Amino acid sequence: MDERQALSSFAALSQPTRLHIVRMLVVAGPAGLAAGAIADKAEVSPSNVSFHLKELERAGLISQQRESRSIIYTASYEALGELVRFLMEDCCAGHPEICAPAAEVAACCAPTPKESLQ
């Protein structure tokens, strides 16, 4: 991830509703959530959630897929992982124990090869 993409991601996440939506989608997992469910859970209007979803998609942090008459949104785990790696790439200054707790957290959430194929 380059600095321009990181800035775009951070800008998208700097708004409380969008951060809440991304966290909601991370918890939802690969099944994702329909736009209406996101609006309900975020307690915002459908038009408001649509605006936020568009911004998050533009930043590459979420993706959408049509299922019947619904649009299902999912977190882009790859992009979120790249953002974490961007933050940590210059970490530690030769002291890996500084970054070890963050690396352990990131590793526990990495999808297994089987999950990443779905």
C-alpha positions as CSV (number, residue, x, y, z in Angstrom):
1,M,0.0,0.0,0.0
2,D,1.4,3.4,-0.9
3,E,1.0,6.6,1.1
4,R,-1.8,7.9,-1.2
5,Q,-3.9,4.8,-0.7
6,A,-3.3,4.9,3.1
7,L,-4.4,8.5,3.3
8,S,-7.6,7.7,1.3
9,S,-8.3,4.8,3.7
10,F,-7.7,6.9,6.8
11,A,-9.8,9.7,5.5
12,A,-12.7,7.2,4.9
13,L,-12.3,5.8,8.4
14,S,-12.1,9.2,10.1
15,Q,-15.9,9.6,10.1
16,P,-17.6,7.8,13.0
17,T,-20.4,6.2,11.0
18,R,-18.0,4.8,8.4
19,L,-15.7,3.4,11.1
20,H,-18.7,1.8,12.7
21,I,-19.8,0.3,9.4
22,V,-16.3,-1.2,8.7
23,R,-16.1,-2.7,12.2
24,M,-19.6,-4.1,11.7
25,L,-18.6,-5.7,8.4
26,V,-15.4,-7.1,9.9
27,V,-17.5,-8.8,12.6
28,A,-20.1,-10.0,10.0
29,G,-17.3,-12.0,8.2
30,P,-17.3,-13.2,4.6
31,A,-21.1,-13.4,4.6
32,G,-21.3,-9.6,4.9
33,L,-24.5,-7.6,5.5
34,A,-27.2,-6.2,3.3
35,A,-27.4,-2.4,3.0
36,G,-30.7,-2.3,4.8
37,A,-29.3,-4.3,7.8
38,I,-26.3,-2.0,7.9
39,A,-28.6,1.0,8.0
40,D,-30.6,-0.5,10.8
41,K,-27.6,-1.5,12.9
42,A,-25.9,1.8,12.3
43,E,-29.2,3.6,13.1
44,V,-29.0,5.8,10.0
45,S,-31.3,6.4,7.1
46,P,-30.8,4.2,4.0
47,S,-29.7,7.3,2.0
48,N,-27.2,8.2,4.6
49,V,-25.8,4.6,4.8
50,S,-25.6,4.6,1.0
51,F,-23.4,7.7,1.0
52,H,-21.1,6.1,3.6
53,L,-20.9,2.8,1.8
54,K,-19.9,4.5,-1.4
55,E,-17.1,6.4,0.4
56,L,-15.8,3.2,2.0
57,E,-16.0,1.3,-1.4
58,R,-14.2,4.1,-3.1
59,A,-11.4,3.8,-0.5
60,G,-11.2,0.1,-1.2
61,L,-12.1,-0.9,2.3
62,I,-15.3,-2.7,1.5
63,S,-16.8,-4.4,-1.6
64,Q,-20.3,-5.2,-2.7
65,Q,-22.0,-8.1,-4.4
66,R,-25.6,-8.4,-5.7
67,E,-27.6,-11.3,-4.3
68,S,-31.1,-11.4,-5.7
69,R,-32.6,-8.0,-4.9
70,S,-30.1,-7.2,-2.2
71,I,-26.6,-5.7,-2.3
72,I,-24.4,-7.4,0.2
73,Y,-21.4,-5.5,1.5
74,T,-18.3,-7.2,2.9
75,A,-15.1,-5.9,4.5
76,S,-12.1,-6.1,2.3
77,Y,-9.8,-8.0,4.7
78,E,-6.9,-7.7,2.3
79,A,-7.1,-3.9,2.1
80,L,-7.5,-3.7,5.9
81,G,-4.6,-6.0,6.4
82,E,-2.5,-3.8,4.0
83,L,-3.4,-0.7,6.0
84,V,-2.2,-2.4,9.2
85,R,1.0,-3.5,7.5
86,F,1.5,0.0,6.2
87,L,1.3,1.3,9.8
88,M,3.6,-1.3,11.1
89,E,6.2,-1.6,8.3
90,D,8.7,0.8,9.9
91,C,7.9,-0.3,13.4
92,C,10.3,-1.5,16.0
93,A,13.5,0.2,15.0
94,G,15.3,-3.1,15.5
95,H,13.3,-4.1,18.6
96,P,10.7,-6.6,17.4
97,E,9.3,-7.1,20.9
98,I,7.7,-3.6,20.5
99,C,5.5,-4.8,17.6
100,A,5.0,-8.4,18.8
101,P,1.6,-7.8,20.4
102,A,0.2,-6.0,17.3
103,A,1.6,-8.8,15.0
104,E,-0.1,-11.5,17.2
105,V,-3.5,-9.7,17.0
106,A,-3.2,-9.4,13.2
107,A,-2.1,-13.0,12.8
108,C,-5.1,-14.3,14.8
109,C,-7.5,-12.6,12.4
110,A,-5.8,-13.7,9.2
111,P,-8.1,-15.9,7.1
112,T,-7.1,-19.5,6.6
113,P,-6.2,-20.5,3.1
114,K,-9.6,-22.3,2.9
115,E,-11.5,-19.1,3.9
116,S,-9.6,-16.9,1.5
117,L,-10.8,-19.0,-1.4
118,Q,-14.5,-18.4,-0.6
